[in-house]
């Protein structure tokens, strides 16, 4: 959604992923007959050496980077916070074979640490995007987090919800410290609610776009807008955060009113 929104408005967009076939499909399906272009780059943003290689690769192609979007995210294993007593609660939360330190580590590596390492690796390119050649413009980083990092309930995914909260705090810390270093780079986060994705649908998409049957999705009745998010909703949020030069250190929920019902931390 983010790559398409930027590309149709004229941006040259590099998309990064570990699966070349998925990247090619996204570029082929959404990269034609538009003002900009979508260029696939194979890479693993959960690997520091590969991040360094990606930064060098982009530096050979571009003199500056104006927008960086960190969109990597995975779900953790599910544990059910249920039980009639403390022993049943322990059985459901501590004892399951999928409740492991490795699961928590993997989720934090992708959902939080990758945002930090990718952002800091690309700081020189981002700084050049805010050069005098572009008066009045500051480059920006947009970290895609989730409303799951803002709510109090686990939704049966303790590790990934905690990691999304970490993504949000990493965003705030980076915005603060980068500003203190006098680097003209804005850092914000978009926290989506329920949007069609491989995570929410549970199935991979064949054309780079997931679809979600609203009638079968139980959370829809808890959203004041009465529906799941659409391409236009996310696209307009991306364009706003990318273009608004007076926005820094902000977490922007795009959730159709889910937080109106459930509140935040």
LOVEX-326615 format. One line per 2 residues: number of its first residue (from 1); their letters; for each residue z, y, x of N, C-alpha, C. Coordinates in nm, 4 decimals. Each point is the difference from the previous one (the first is absolute). Last residue first. Layout:
! residues N
NUM> A> Z,Y,X,Z,Y,X,Z,Y,X  ...
This chain:
! residues 265
265> XX> 2.6116,0.2468,-0.2704,0.1223,-0.0146,0.0795,0.0759,0.1330,0.0069  -0.3103,-0.0417,-0.4228,-0.0187,-0.0257,0.1420,0.1351,-0.0146,0.0684
263> XX> -0.2302,-0.0735,-0.5387,0.0738,0.0818,0.0932,-0.0253,-0.0399,0.1435  -0.1815,-0.1718,-0.4432,0.0880,-0.0786,0.0858,0.0813,0.0835,0.0986
261> XX> -0.3212,0.1832,-0.3319,0.0801,-0.1013,-0.0691,0.1055,-0.0596,0.0891  -0.3025,0.3085,0.1759,0.0660,0.0718,-0.1094,0.0944,-0.0955,-0.0736
259> XX> -0.2917,-0.1596,0.3355,0.1294,0.0476,0.0489,0.0753,0.0830,-0.1044  -0.4389,-0.1596,-0.0958,0.0916,-0.1130,0.0160,0.1386,0.0470,0.0430
257> XX> -0.4309,0.2557,-0.0874,0.1277,0.0246,-0.0663,0.0982,-0.1150,0.0083  -0.4452,0.0299,0.2090,-0.0160,0.0040,-0.1448,0.1283,0.0219,-0.0767
255> XX> -0.0853,-0.0070,0.4965,0.0498,-0.1207,-0.0667,-0.0118,0.0018,-0.1517  -0.0150,0.2351,0.5012,-0.1142,0.0000,-0.0920,0.0152,-0.1274,-0.0821
253> XX> 0.3230,0.3272,0.3589,-0.0198,-0.1172,-0.0857,-0.1214,0.0205,-0.0907  0.1325,0.2210,0.4869,-0.0618,0.0273,-0.1290,-0.0148,-0.1288,-0.0804
251> XX> 0.2770,0.2471,0.4350,-0.0271,-0.1321,-0.0562,-0.0495,0.0227,-0.1427  0.0134,0.3348,0.4691,0.0161,-0.0233,-0.1438,-0.0308,-0.1453,-0.0345
249> XX> -0.0351,0.2859,0.4219,0.1246,-0.0725,-0.0189,0.0289,-0.0378,-0.1429  -0.3443,0.3753,0.0314,0.0437,-0.0731,0.1191,0.1348,-0.0649,-0.0265
247> XX> -0.4118,0.3562,-0.2083,0.0706,-0.1224,-0.0364,0.0347,-0.0755,0.1278  -0.2927,0.3917,-0.0791,0.1396,0.0436,-0.0125,0.0896,-0.1183,-0.0377
245> XX> -0.4847,-0.0120,0.0395,0.0522,0.0343,0.1317,0.1474,0.0416,-0.0020  -0.3446,-0.3204,-0.3037,0.1031,0.1028,-0.0172,0.0687,0.0275,0.1337
243> XX> -0.3404,-0.3452,-0.0505,-0.0522,0.1369,0.0022,0.1079,0.1081,-0.0061  0.0802,-0.4867,-0.0117,-0.0823,0.0278,0.1179,-0.0351,0.1471,0.0111
241> XX> 0.2352,-0.1603,-0.3785,0.0867,-0.0050,0.1183,-0.0792,0.0326,0.1264  -0.2433,-0.0199,-0.4077,0.1006,0.1063,-0.0048,0.0834,0.0019,0.1281
239> XX> -0.3144,-0.3473,-0.0614,-0.0668,0.1267,0.0275,0.0998,0.1154,0.0008  0.1595,-0.4285,-0.1181,-0.0418,0.0027,0.1401,-0.0618,0.1346,0.0349
237> XX> 0.1033,-0.0769,-0.4497,0.1222,0.0181,0.0788,-0.0325,0.0084,0.1495  -0.3483,-0.0979,-0.2991,0.0390,0.1411,-0.0121,0.1276,0.0282,0.0778
235> XX> -0.1538,-0.4477,-0.0161,-0.0940,0.0848,0.0710,0.0386,0.1464,-0.0049  0.2447,-0.3210,-0.2502,0.0299,-0.0067,0.1424,-0.0919,0.0916,0.0795
233> XX> -0.0768,-0.0205,-0.4620,0.1385,0.0429,0.0221,0.0332,0.0010,0.1495  -0.4183,-0.1690,-0.1473,0.0054,0.1452,-0.0041,0.1407,0.0521,0.0269
231> XX> -0.0735,-0.4713,-0.0383,-0.0585,0.0559,0.1218,0.0130,0.1511,0.0052  0.3656,-0.2293,-0.2998,-0.1449,-0.0160,0.0120,-0.0497,0.0663,0.1278
229> XX> 0.4974,-0.2250,-0.2313,-0.0742,0.1047,0.0679,-0.1470,-0.0338,0.0150  0.2768,-0.1966,-0.4196,0.0105,-0.0074,0.1457,-0.0833,0.1121,0.0617
227> XX> 0.2309,0.0565,-0.4932,-0.1085,-0.0710,0.0680,0.0297,-0.0092,0.1493  0.2617,0.2535,-0.3343,-0.0493,-0.1134,-0.0768,-0.1127,-0.0774,0.0647
225> XX> 0.2988,0.3981,0.1182,-0.1420,0.0225,-0.0262,-0.0633,-0.1155,-0.0763  0.4556,-0.0172,0.1460,-0.0157,0.0938,-0.1115,-0.1462,0.0285,-0.0314
223> XX> 0.2143,-0.4597,0.1907,-0.0666,0.1182,0.0548,-0.0304,0.0951,-0.1140  0.1821,-0.4456,-0.0465,0.1035,0.0843,0.0598,-0.0565,0.1277,0.0610
221> XX> -0.2675,-0.3525,-0.1953,0.0825,0.0545,-0.1084,0.1120,0.0896,0.0515  -0.2852,-0.2331,0.3037,-0.0728,0.1062,-0.0693,0.0860,0.0641,-0.1086
219> XX> 0.1166,-0.3878,0.2831,0.0527,0.1326,0.0353,-0.0687,0.1123,-0.0774  -0.1243,-0.4789,-0.0275,0.1194,0.0384,-0.0755,0.0486,0.1416,0.0265
217> XX> -0.4988,-0.2283,-0.0053,0.0896,0.0544,0.1019,0.1244,0.0563,-0.0684  -0.3950,-0.1840,-0.2201,0.0796,-0.1084,0.0578,0.1009,0.0505,0.1029
215> XX> -0.3079,0.2918,-0.2246,0.0730,-0.0687,-0.1058,0.0905,-0.1095,0.0541  -0.3008,0.2517,0.2841,0.1182,0.0764,-0.0403,0.0828,-0.0739,-0.1042
213> XX> -0.3216,-0.1769,0.3973,0.0051,-0.0099,-0.1457,0.1284,0.0661,-0.0493  -0.2896,0.0971,0.4610,0.1291,-0.0436,-0.0528,-0.0057,0.0019,-0.1521
211> XX> -0.3281,-0.0023,0.4931,0.0158,0.0374,-0.1406,0.1283,-0.0616,-0.0522  -0.2394,0.1545,0.5130,0.0758,-0.0916,-0.0837,0.0052,0.0523,-0.1428
209> XX> -0.3586,0.0690,0.4324,0.0775,0.0642,-0.1056,0.0695,-0.1063,-0.0832  -0.2993,-0.1034,0.3623,0.0800,0.1069,0.0561,0.0826,0.0758,-0.1019
207> XX> -0.2771,-0.3911,-0.0884,-0.0848,0.1169,0.0273,0.0780,0.1185,0.0561  0.1848,-0.4329,-0.1294,-0.1270,-0.0408,0.0588,-0.0868,0.1182,0.0391
205> XX> 0.5636,-0.0770,-0.0226,-0.1150,0.0541,-0.0708,-0.1273,-0.0393,0.0724  0.4961,-0.2690,-0.0273,-0.0881,0.0875,0.0784,-0.1168,0.0480,-0.0837
203> XX> 0.4910,-0.1182,-0.2106,-0.1265,-0.0625,0.0367,-0.0827,0.0966,0.0826  0.4270,0.1044,-0.2087,0.0228,-0.1331,0.0556,-0.1255,-0.0721,0.0429
201> XX> 0.1157,0.4573,-0.1987,-0.0778,-0.0982,-0.0748,0.0232,-0.1418,0.0487  0.2161,0.3708,0.2113,0.0392,0.0002,-0.1409,-0.0763,-0.1031,-0.0818
199> XX> -0.0984,0.0460,0.4672,0.1419,-0.0314,-0.0165,0.0359,-0.0093,-0.1473  -0.4338,0.1322,0.1340,0.0179,-0.1430,0.0222,0.1456,-0.0410,-0.0174
197> XX> -0.1400,0.4169,-0.2807,-0.0119,-0.0331,0.1418,0.0152,-0.1501,0.0137  0.0267,0.4409,-0.3891,-0.0638,-0.1279,0.0312,-0.0133,-0.0181,0.1510
195> XX> 0.4062,0.2929,-0.1789,-0.1448,0.0139,0.0130,-0.0592,-0.1383,0.0232  0.5010,0.2532,-0.1178,-0.0795,-0.1201,-0.0233,-0.1485,0.0351,0.0013
193> XX> 0.2822,0.3441,0.2515,0.0596,-0.0940,-0.0937,-0.0886,-0.1215,-0.0126  0.0315,0.3407,0.4455,-0.0659,-0.0439,-0.1231,0.0911,-0.0853,-0.0873
191> XX> 0.0612,0.3871,0.3814,0.0721,-0.1195,-0.0453,-0.0614,-0.0467,-0.1319  -0.1328,0.3201,0.4602,-0.0263,-0.0256,-0.1418,0.0679,-0.1313,-0.0354
189> XX> 0.0965,0.3776,0.4169,-0.0157,-0.1360,-0.0514,-0.0333,0.0036,-0.1484  -0.0346,0.3302,0.4920,0.0485,-0.0186,-0.1363,-0.0184,-0.1456,-0.0416
187> XX> -0.0485,0.3836,0.4352,0.0250,-0.1411,-0.0289,0.0629,-0.0111,-0.1383  -0.3052,0.3702,0.3521,0.0836,-0.0240,-0.1174,0.0153,-0.1511,-0.0231
185> XX> -0.1028,0.3275,0.4443,-0.0419,-0.1225,-0.0700,0.0980,-0.0236,-0.1149  -0.0364,0.3176,0.4262,-0.0432,0.0412,-0.1330,-0.0632,-0.1185,-0.0734
183> XX> 0.3968,0.0514,0.3900,-0.1325,-0.0569,-0.0213,-0.0416,0.0299,-0.1442  0.4296,0.1009,0.2319,-0.1012,0.1052,-0.0170,-0.1419,-0.0553,-0.0040
181> XX> 0.4412,-0.2280,0.0120,-0.0781,0.0010,0.1245,-0.1147,0.1008,-0.0053  0.2744,-0.0731,-0.3791,0.0870,0.0535,0.1046,-0.0714,0.0061,0.1348
179> XX> -0.2206,-0.2020,-0.3686,0.0098,0.1446,-0.0203,0.0857,0.0644,0.1091  -0.0265,-0.4636,-0.0014,-0.1296,0.0556,0.0391,-0.0007,0.1517,-0.0182
177> XX> 0.3795,-0.2369,-0.1468,-0.0074,0.0033,0.1460,-0.1334,0.0558,0.0496  0.0745,-0.0480,-0.4752,0.0993,0.0886,0.0608,-0.0203,0.0128,0.1506
175> XX> -0.2693,-0.3023,-0.2472,-0.0311,0.1373,-0.0404,0.0932,0.0989,0.0701  0.0868,-0.4577,0.0593,-0.1183,0.0437,0.0733,-0.0372,0.1433,-0.0346
173> XX> 0.3557,-0.1959,-0.2399,0.0361,0.0221,0.1404,-0.1193,0.0481,0.0815  -0.0707,-0.1170,-0.4520,0.0818,0.1212,0.0102,0.0379,0.0301,0.1447
171> XX> -0.2368,-0.4017,-0.0883,-0.0822,0.1167,-0.0320,0.0788,0.1295,0.0187  0.2295,-0.4058,0.0357,-0.0831,0.0226,0.1187,-0.0879,0.1228,-0.0213
169> XX> 0.2435,-0.1456,-0.3663,0.0849,0.0711,0.0961,-0.0734,0.0247,0.1311  -0.2225,-0.2433,-0.3375,0.0272,0.1356,-0.0476,0.0843,0.0769,0.1006
167> XX> -0.0802,-0.4538,0.0817,-0.1240,0.0759,0.0141,0.0212,0.1454,-0.0390  0.3513,-0.2995,-0.0798,-0.0105,0.0356,0.1422,-0.1273,0.0797,0.0267
165> XX> 0.0586,-0.1770,-0.4254,0.0950,0.1105,0.0190,-0.0018,0.0462,0.1456  -0.2481,-0.3747,-0.0945,-0.0669,0.1177,-0.0564,0.0918,0.1223,0.0063
163> XX> 0.1775,-0.4135,0.1324,-0.0982,0.0468,0.0981,-0.0758,0.1220,-0.0515  0.3035,-0.2182,-0.2873,0.0740,0.0679,0.1070,-0.0971,0.0564,0.1040
161> XX> -0.1857,-0.2601,-0.3352,0.0477,0.1262,-0.0563,0.0801,0.0794,0.1022  -0.1503,-0.4296,0.1231,-0.1110,0.0953,-0.0073,0.0420,0.1314,-0.0643
159> XX> 0.3280,-0.3486,0.0368,-0.0507,0.0400,0.1315,-0.1104,0.1051,-0.0112  0.1955,-0.1952,-0.3995,0.0934,0.0830,0.0748,-0.0614,0.0531,0.1296
157> XX> -0.1736,-0.1867,-0.4716,-0.0572,0.0083,0.1351,0.0868,0.0936,0.0848  0.0546,-0.0859,-0.4794,-0.0027,-0.1339,0.0623,-0.0583,-0.0001,0.1410
155> XX> 0.1005,0.3974,-0.2518,-0.1204,-0.0620,-0.0574,-0.0270,-0.1358,0.0660  0.3739,0.3353,0.0687,-0.0752,-0.0728,0.1022,-0.1351,-0.0480,-0.0494
153> XX> 0.2929,0.4605,-0.1494,-0.0107,-0.1424,-0.0247,-0.0910,-0.0661,0.1027  0.0804,0.4779,-0.0170,0.1222,-0.0698,0.0386,-0.0110,-0.1512,-0.0151
151> XX> -0.4118,0.3689,0.1220,0.0838,-0.0470,-0.1110,0.1180,-0.0811,0.0523  -0.3534,0.1860,0.2794,0.0777,0.1090,-0.0593,0.0975,-0.0469,-0.1076
149> XX> -0.3376,-0.2621,0.2440,0.0916,0.0514,0.1003,0.0884,0.1121,-0.0511  -0.3392,-0.1957,-0.2662,0.0992,-0.1037,0.0253,0.0989,0.0413,0.1080
147> XX> -0.3859,0.2549,-0.1204,0.1201,0.0351,-0.0768,0.1071,-0.1071,0.0164  -0.3438,0.0723,0.3997,0.0050,-0.0597,-0.1334,0.1210,0.0546,-0.0728
145> XX> -0.3474,0.1261,0.4405,0.1245,-0.0753,-0.0155,-0.0019,-0.0676,-0.1366  -0.3499,0.2457,0.3712,0.0075,-0.0579,-0.1342,0.1250,-0.0870,-0.0058
143> XX> -0.1320,0.4416,0.3118,0.0547,-0.1354,-0.0012,0.0083,-0.0493,-0.1441  -0.2800,0.3921,0.2846,0.0437,-0.0405,-0.1335,0.0448,-0.1450,0.0079
141> XX> -0.1046,0.4571,0.3416,0.0250,-0.1430,-0.0105,0.0486,-0.0270,-0.1418  -0.3057,0.4318,0.2318,0.1100,-0.0584,-0.0770,0.0032,-0.1514,0.0128
139> XX> -0.1867,0.5261,0.2227,-0.0235,-0.1416,-0.0247,0.1201,-0.0611,-0.0720  -0.1254,0.5185,-0.0477,0.0842,-0.0891,0.0783,-0.0351,-0.1440,-0.0353
137> XX> -0.2431,0.5272,-0.0452,0.0109,-0.1416,-0.0371,0.0924,-0.0736,0.0952  -0.1367,0.4703,0.0310,0.0698,-0.0184,-0.1263,0.0179,-0.1437,-0.0419
135> XX> -0.3868,0.0886,0.3434,0.1063,0.0957,-0.0323,0.0597,-0.0239,-0.1388  -0.2742,-0.2765,0.3622,0.0212,-0.0184,-0.1431,0.1121,0.0932,-0.0460
133> XX> -0.1324,-0.0111,0.4507,-0.1312,-0.0209,-0.0608,0.0094,-0.0125,-0.1518  0.3858,0.0330,0.2916,-0.0566,0.1270,-0.0477,-0.1414,-0.0127,-0.0581
131> XX> 0.3006,-0.4453,-0.0231,-0.0331,0.0967,0.1044,-0.0543,0.1292,-0.0591  0.1625,-0.4504,-0.1777,0.0635,0.1261,-0.0406,-0.0311,0.1120,0.0977
129> XX> -0.1519,-0.4431,0.0735,-0.0506,0.0335,-0.1329,0.0578,0.1285,-0.0545  0.1508,-0.1885,0.4069,-0.1298,0.0646,0.0180,-0.0651,0.0340,-0.1336
127> XX> 0.4026,-0.2416,-0.0030,0.0249,0.1368,0.0478,-0.1308,0.0751,0.0209  -0.0207,-0.4563,-0.1118,0.0426,0.0811,-0.1146,0.0237,0.1447,0.0413
125> XX> -0.0967,-0.3116,0.3374,-0.1181,0.0223,-0.0836,0.0334,0.0870,-0.1199  0.3610,-0.1277,0.2804,-0.0940,0.0913,0.0678,-0.1256,0.0286,-0.0818
123> XX> 0.3256,-0.3133,-0.1824,0.0422,0.1402,0.0031,-0.0969,0.0915,0.0756  0.0101,-0.5019,-0.1027,-0.1115,0.0887,-0.0318,0.0377,0.1486,0.0052
121> XX> 0.3147,-0.3590,0.0824,-0.1139,-0.0288,0.0868,-0.1133,0.1000,-0.0203  0.3867,0.0117,-0.2794,0.0271,0.0556,0.1330,-0.1144,-0.0278,0.0973
119> XX> -0.0317,-0.1744,-0.4455,0.0088,0.1458,-0.0013,0.0169,0.0558,0.1403  0.0112,-0.4678,-0.0563,-0.1348,0.0536,-0.0196,0.0023,0.1528,0.0041
117> XX> 0.4162,-0.2217,0.0260,-0.0800,-0.0197,0.1211,-0.1423,0.0532,-0.0155  0.3050,0.0232,-0.3743,0.0495,0.0770,0.1140,-0.0953,-0.0116,0.1194
115> XX> -0.0876,-0.2614,-0.3770,-0.0229,0.1416,-0.0327,0.0445,0.0897,0.1155  0.0865,-0.4650,0.0223,-0.1413,0.0307,0.0251,-0.0309,0.1464,-0.0291
113> XX> 0.4365,-0.1760,-0.0946,-0.0250,0.0229,0.1427,-0.1451,0.0374,0.0269  0.1231,-0.1049,-0.4559,0.0682,0.1178,0.0549,-0.0375,0.0276,0.1453
111> XX> -0.1833,-0.3685,-0.2711,0.0219,0.1067,-0.0988,0.0614,0.1266,0.0586  -0.0930,-0.4092,0.2658,-0.1213,0.0512,-0.0636,0.0253,0.1245,-0.0830
109> XX> 0.3648,-0.2109,0.2196,-0.1013,0.0230,0.1027,-0.1245,0.0643,-0.0610  0.3517,-0.1500,-0.2810,0.0295,0.1288,0.0642,-0.1056,0.0344,0.1050
107> XX> -0.0354,-0.4189,-0.2056,-0.0238,0.1057,-0.0988,0.0265,0.1375,0.0613  0.0938,-0.3843,0.2593,-0.1444,0.0152,-0.0211,-0.0314,0.1145,-0.0955
105> XX> 0.4555,-0.1184,0.0735,-0.0599,0.0598,0.1188,-0.1496,0.0255,-0.0196  0.2411,-0.2282,-0.3400,0.0388,0.1415,0.0068,-0.0679,0.0697,0.1189
103> XX> -0.0629,-0.4617,-0.0355,-0.0667,0.0682,-0.1105,0.0324,0.1491,0.0019  0.2192,-0.2778,0.3086,-0.1402,0.0173,0.0351,-0.0758,0.0739,-0.1095
101> XX> 0.4504,-0.1311,-0.0632,-0.0105,0.1196,0.0826,-0.1451,0.0268,0.0382  0.0920,-0.2684,-0.4547,0.0110,-0.0156,0.1452,-0.0032,0.1357,0.0691
99> XX> -0.0431,-0.2875,-0.4809,0.0873,0.1124,0.0363,0.0304,-0.0108,0.1496  -0.2490,-0.3326,-0.2407,-0.0832,0.1174,0.0315,0.0828,0.1242,0.0312
97> XX> 0.1944,-0.4231,-0.1309,-0.0676,-0.0189,0.1281,-0.0830,0.1215,0.0396  0.4479,0.0408,-0.3136,-0.1415,-0.0388,-0.0075,-0.0651,-0.0080,0.1380
95> XX> 0.4777,0.1415,-0.0843,-0.0386,-0.1358,0.0338,-0.1495,-0.0308,-0.0035  0.2272,0.4347,-0.1179,0.0165,-0.0356,0.1411,-0.0649,-0.1331,0.0363
93> XX> -0.0168,0.1832,-0.4536,-0.0346,0.1088,0.0917,0.0046,-0.0393,0.1471  0.1081,-0.2941,-0.3813,-0.1282,0.0620,-0.0315,-0.0448,0.1028,0.1044
91> XX> 0.4211,-0.2307,0.0308,-0.1039,-0.1021,-0.0046,-0.1378,0.0625,-0.0192  0.3836,0.2750,-0.0262,-0.0295,-0.0385,0.1380,-0.1128,-0.1018,0.0047
89> XX> 0.1519,0.1213,-0.4222,-0.0670,0.1145,0.0625,-0.0364,-0.0319,0.1443  0.2567,-0.3127,-0.2343,-0.1395,-0.0025,-0.0440,-0.0789,0.1155,0.0605
87> XX> 0.4576,-0.0084,0.0883,-0.0624,-0.1152,0.0637,-0.1472,-0.0119,-0.0400  0.2807,0.3351,-0.1929,-0.0370,0.0319,0.1374,-0.0695,-0.1166,0.0697
85> XX> -0.0511,0.0155,-0.5273,0.1153,0.0229,0.0861,-0.0502,0.0225,0.1430  -0.3031,-0.0600,-0.3552,0.1180,0.0216,-0.0841,0.1259,0.0226,0.0824
83> XX> -0.5424,0.1214,0.1140,0.1077,-0.0965,0.0194,0.1199,0.0352,-0.0845  -0.4816,0.2392,0.2502,0.0602,-0.0508,-0.1225,0.1099,-0.0991,0.0358
81> XX> -0.3954,0.2729,0.2443,0.1396,0.0458,-0.0054,0.0653,-0.0385,-0.1327  -0.4208,-0.2204,0.3009,0.0419,0.0416,-0.1331,0.1460,0.0435,0.0001
79> XX> -0.4279,0.0038,0.3769,0.1299,-0.0621,-0.0299,0.0527,0.0590,-0.1307  -0.4997,-0.0290,0.3082,0.0783,0.0371,-0.1186,0.1308,-0.0779,-0.0048
77> XX> -0.3338,0.1830,0.4311,0.0306,-0.1124,-0.0887,0.0934,0.0460,-0.1110  -0.2930,0.3877,0.1989,0.0897,-0.1009,0.0543,0.0125,-0.1156,-0.0990
75> XX> -0.4321,0.3482,0.0764,0.1161,-0.0333,-0.0811,0.0850,-0.1036,0.0729  -0.3333,0.3920,0.2250,0.0066,-0.1373,-0.0490,0.1266,-0.0166,-0.0827
73> XX> -0.3534,0.4095,0.2472,0.1182,-0.0393,-0.0754,-0.0094,-0.1439,-0.0462  -0.2706,0.4689,0.2508,0.0350,-0.1415,0.0163,0.1275,-0.0309,-0.0786
71> XX> -0.2417,0.4316,0.0622,0.0010,-0.0673,-0.1298,0.0395,-0.1469,0.0110  -0.0464,0.5221,0.2424,0.0620,-0.1291,0.0294,0.0225,-0.0735,-0.1317
69> XX> -0.3368,0.4212,0.1735,0.0707,-0.0652,-0.1112,0.0501,-0.1354,0.0460  -0.1892,0.5055,0.2043,0.0368,-0.1373,0.0322,0.0786,-0.0573,-0.1167
67> XX> -0.3483,0.4462,0.1290,0.0836,-0.0685,-0.0982,0.0231,-0.1428,0.0479  -0.2353,0.3009,0.2809,0.0584,0.0970,-0.0922,0.0946,-0.0625,-0.1014
65> XX> -0.2130,-0.0698,0.5328,0.0311,-0.0725,-0.1239,0.0742,0.0960,-0.0920  -0.3651,0.0436,0.4582,0.1232,0.0332,-0.0721,0.0136,-0.0899,-0.1217
63> XX> -0.3590,-0.0429,0.3105,0.0805,0.0921,0.0807,0.1322,0.0339,-0.0661  -0.3038,-0.4707,-0.0335,0.0309,0.1266,-0.0659,0.0822,0.0895,0.0923
61> XX> -0.1596,-0.4392,0.1362,-0.0954,0.0320,-0.1061,0.0185,0.1405,-0.0559  0.2803,-0.2093,0.3346,-0.1350,-0.0033,0.0565,-0.1051,0.0428,-0.1014
59> XX> 0.4547,-0.0386,-0.1291,-0.0166,0.1139,0.0916,-0.1381,0.0025,0.0647  0.1327,-0.3670,-0.2721,-0.0327,0.1173,-0.0817,-0.0220,0.1224,0.0886
57> XX> 0.1365,-0.3923,0.2153,-0.1316,-0.0203,-0.0604,-0.0417,0.1217,-0.0815  0.4357,-0.0197,0.1830,-0.1013,0.0254,0.1040,-0.1407,-0.0113,-0.0568
55> XX> 0.3522,-0.1102,-0.2871,0.0045,0.1433,0.0302,-0.1037,0.0354,0.1064  0.0571,-0.4539,-0.1047,-0.0639,0.0718,-0.1101,-0.0039,0.1502,0.0273
53> XX> 0.2349,-0.2768,0.3025,-0.1446,-0.0203,0.0115,-0.0750,0.0769,-0.1082  0.4683,-0.0014,-0.0187,-0.0445,0.0785,0.1158,-0.1509,-0.0111,0.0168
51> XX> 0.1957,-0.2706,-0.3248,0.0046,0.1401,-0.0425,-0.0501,0.0907,0.1131  0.0562,-0.4507,0.0958,-0.1197,0.0205,-0.0805,-0.0056,0.1430,-0.0542
49> XX> 0.3800,-0.1353,0.2423,-0.1158,0.0034,0.0884,-0.1285,0.0265,-0.0782  0.4040,-0.0570,-0.2433,-0.0031,0.1256,0.0751,-0.1216,0.0095,0.0909
47> XX> 0.0471,-0.2527,-0.4786,-0.0004,-0.0381,0.1407,-0.0189,0.1258,0.0849  -0.0280,-0.0248,-0.4801,0.1338,-0.0519,0.0285,0.0118,-0.0482,0.1438
45> XX> -0.4050,0.1637,-0.2028,0.0919,0.1125,0.0161,0.1447,-0.0449,0.0152  -0.5066,-0.2075,0.1038,0.1287,-0.0418,-0.0554,0.1015,0.1109,0.0255
43> XX> -0.5846,-0.0376,-0.0457,0.1209,0.0268,0.0762,0.1248,-0.0425,-0.0746  -0.5750,0.1263,-0.0327,0.0877,-0.1157,0.0007,0.1225,0.0295,0.0857
41> XX> -0.3303,0.3336,-0.2907,0.0498,-0.0266,0.1354,0.0970,-0.1174,-0.0074  -0.4172,0.2700,-0.3272,0.1066,-0.0989,0.0243,0.0347,-0.0131,0.1477
39> XX> -0.1946,0.4172,-0.3206,-0.0321,-0.0767,0.1205,0.1142,-0.0991,0.0266  -0.2373,0.3597,-0.3886,0.1135,-0.0895,0.0224,-0.0379,-0.0959,0.1124
37> XX> -0.1671,0.5302,-0.1845,-0.0297,-0.1375,0.0389,0.1293,-0.0769,0.0245  -0.1935,0.4612,-0.3089,0.0523,-0.0395,0.1300,-0.0420,-0.1403,0.0375
35> XX> -0.1462,0.1873,-0.4124,-0.0144,0.1102,0.0948,0.0443,-0.0388,0.1409  -0.1994,-0.3789,-0.3306,0.1132,0.0923,-0.0022,-0.0223,0.1074,0.1058
33> XX> -0.2463,-0.4356,-0.1004,-0.0295,0.1097,-0.0933,0.1190,0.0936,-0.0190  0.1606,-0.4382,0.2165,-0.1392,0.0391,-0.0215,-0.0110,0.1134,-0.1015
31> XX> 0.4018,-0.2658,0.1548,-0.0480,0.0947,0.1001,-0.1428,0.0466,-0.0174  0.2880,-0.3408,-0.2432,0.0418,0.1370,-0.0308,-0.0574,0.1051,0.0952
29> XX> -0.0987,-0.4832,0.0242,0.0090,0.0285,-0.1436,0.0212,0.1484,-0.0266  -0.0162,-0.1656,0.4516,-0.1280,-0.0220,-0.0672,0.0043,0.0417,-0.1470
27> XX> 0.3966,0.0191,0.2660,-0.0977,0.0980,0.0475,-0.1325,-0.0136,-0.0741  0.3389,-0.3134,-0.0945,0.0428,0.1335,-0.0423,-0.1015,0.1059,0.0408
25> XX> -0.0727,-0.4409,0.1500,-0.0191,0.0104,-0.1452,0.0363,0.1393,-0.0486  0.0850,-0.1001,0.4498,-0.1434,0.0126,-0.0252,-0.0285,0.0155,-0.1489
23> XX> 0.4421,-0.0862,0.1356,-0.0409,0.1342,0.0404,-0.1464,0.0236,-0.0313  0.1732,-0.4292,-0.0662,0.0506,0.0931,-0.1012,-0.0404,0.1435,0.0319
21> XX> -0.1070,-0.3358,0.3132,-0.0790,-0.0178,-0.1219,0.0451,0.0960,-0.1099  0.2370,-0.0233,0.4186,-0.1281,0.0712,0.0083,-0.0797,-0.0107,-0.1290
19> XX> 0.5339,-0.0011,0.0922,-0.1007,-0.0929,-0.0507,-0.1342,0.0709,-0.0092  0.4099,0.2165,0.1346,-0.0060,-0.1188,0.0854,-0.1112,-0.0963,-0.0405
17> XX> 0.0054,0.5628,-0.0510,0.0608,-0.1191,-0.0553,-0.0189,-0.1180,0.0930  -0.1223,0.5719,-0.1094,0.0471,-0.0973,0.0981,0.0639,-0.1176,-0.0726
15> XX> -0.3693,0.4484,-0.0698,0.0973,-0.0887,-0.0633,0.0330,-0.1128,0.0959  -0.2139,0.5335,0.0108,0.0126,-0.1278,0.0679,0.1061,-0.0825,-0.0721
13> XX> -0.3262,0.4371,-0.1531,0.1244,-0.0754,-0.0131,-0.0108,-0.1310,0.0778  -0.2192,0.5254,-0.0903,-0.0291,-0.1232,0.0729,0.1312,-0.0767,0.0097
11> XX> -0.1135,0.3595,-0.4055,0.0683,-0.0349,0.1248,-0.0618,-0.1226,0.0652  -0.1144,0.2251,-0.4410,-0.0685,0.0416,0.1213,0.0638,-0.0382,0.1314
9> XX> 0.1109,-0.1070,-0.4785,0.0101,0.1451,0.0152,-0.0492,0.0467,0.1371  0.0184,-0.4570,-0.1181,-0.0893,0.0589,-0.1007,0.0049,0.1523,0.0049
7> XX> 0.2890,-0.2455,0.2895,-0.1404,-0.0158,0.0369,-0.0934,0.0634,-0.1017  0.4748,-0.0104,-0.0752,-0.0358,0.0898,0.1090,-0.1496,-0.0060,0.0305
5> XX> 0.1723,-0.2920,-0.3273,0.0195,0.1386,-0.0445,-0.0420,0.0981,0.1080  0.0007,-0.4641,0.1008,-0.1102,0.0374,-0.0877,0.0110,0.1456,-0.0432
3> XX> 0.3499,-0.1855,0.2537,-0.1216,0.0117,0.0806,-0.1168,0.0464,-0.0852  0.4059,-0.0913,-0.2214,0.0113,0.1184,0.0852,-0.1280,0.0218,0.0798
1> X> 0.0312,-0.3878,-0.2719,0.0000,0.1206,-0.0828,0.0000,0.1259,0.0864
